[in-house]
Amino acid sequence: MKSSSAFLPQRRQLLLAGAAGAAALALPALAQAWPARAIHIIVPFTPGGSSDVLARAVGAEISHSLGQPVVIDNLPGAGGSLAGERAAHSAADGYTLFMGHIGTLAINPALYPKLGYDPVHSFAPVAWVARVPNVLVVSPSVPAHTLQEFVALAKARPGALAYGSGGNGSAAHTTMEYLKLQTGISLLHIPYRGTAPSITDLLAGQVQALFTGVPALLPHIKAGRMRALAVSSPRRLPVLPDVPTVAESGIPGTRDFEADQWYGLVAPAGTPAAVVTLLNQHVNKALESAEVRARMANEGADPTPATPQAFGQLIAREIPRWARVVKSAQIHLD
């Protein structure tokens, strides 16, 4: 007859198997109990901008479907870095989300040497929310009606054409620098404190070009106060069907050009996978609602329902691309 000690390995295996099974059941159980209170979405900019509008649109919808309030916390400063750091160091319990975008999650690592968070390791991707195409516009006084003509003009007069942006390191700045890098042109950069004053000076003829999000520019394009030459998306925009993409220009180096602004929700690293999955499902459902799509259309935004993995891959793919642009253009903050 075998001694009781002979059964110890088998018993240990059973105990370990039981523990593993309990752990496997814990996440679904947590997801069933969650959420039990309000969810906060930290927005890295002031109210009224695209990040804020998208967060409020999606937040209102998932509040209904989850049965808990969704509170928007605006925390502007340092190009969104303050909000990113706050979110990264919040409790990983699913009650704090961060509305990140191309700047905070892809460009800031190259701009801030002591960034208080790591876009890849400090967060768990939750949902890719939207993309907002950029459009290259010029003053009507510029003798260029196509991107090819604009590039030819810039090459004939290096540094003579000035372009505006919302500030050093802004999406409008890095997008134009990316175009410069891909086409080999030289332009003078004039940074402003926000997109609105850069548009004002373009309309006044103080700068000749701007490459920024379509919502702020569309009314002026429609009114003929500025001329649209190209869009940054892989496909033409329904609101500007006659404006070709940069990639359609046929200019060497632009065949794969794509530089849309994008937005998405992340949670602090360590947030339970079941909660992330549940959040992703509710956000994707919200992106299909007519109300959210209507609000996004007003922002010139395209909803982008996707898995957390797909959004994480986007972030990881974009970081080295924009680091190359920042380094090549020698972009420094004020």
Secondary structure, DSSP 8 states (H G I E B T S, - for coil): ---GGGGHHHHHHHHHHHHHHHHHHHHHHHHHH--SS-EEEEESS-TTSHHHHHHHHHHHHHHHHHTS-EEEEE---GGGHHHHHHHHTS-SSSSEEEEEEHIIIIIHHHH-TT-SS-TTTSEEEEEEEEEE-EEEEE-TTSS-SSHHHHHHHHHHSTTTSEEEESSTTSHHHHHHHHHHHHHT---EEEE-SSHHHHHHHHHTTSSSEEEEEHHHHHHHHHTTSSEEEEESSSS-BTTBTTS-BGGGG--TT-TT----EEEEEEEETT--HHHHHHHHHHHHHHHTSHHHHHHHHHTT-EE----HHHHHHHHHHHHHHHHHHHHHHT----
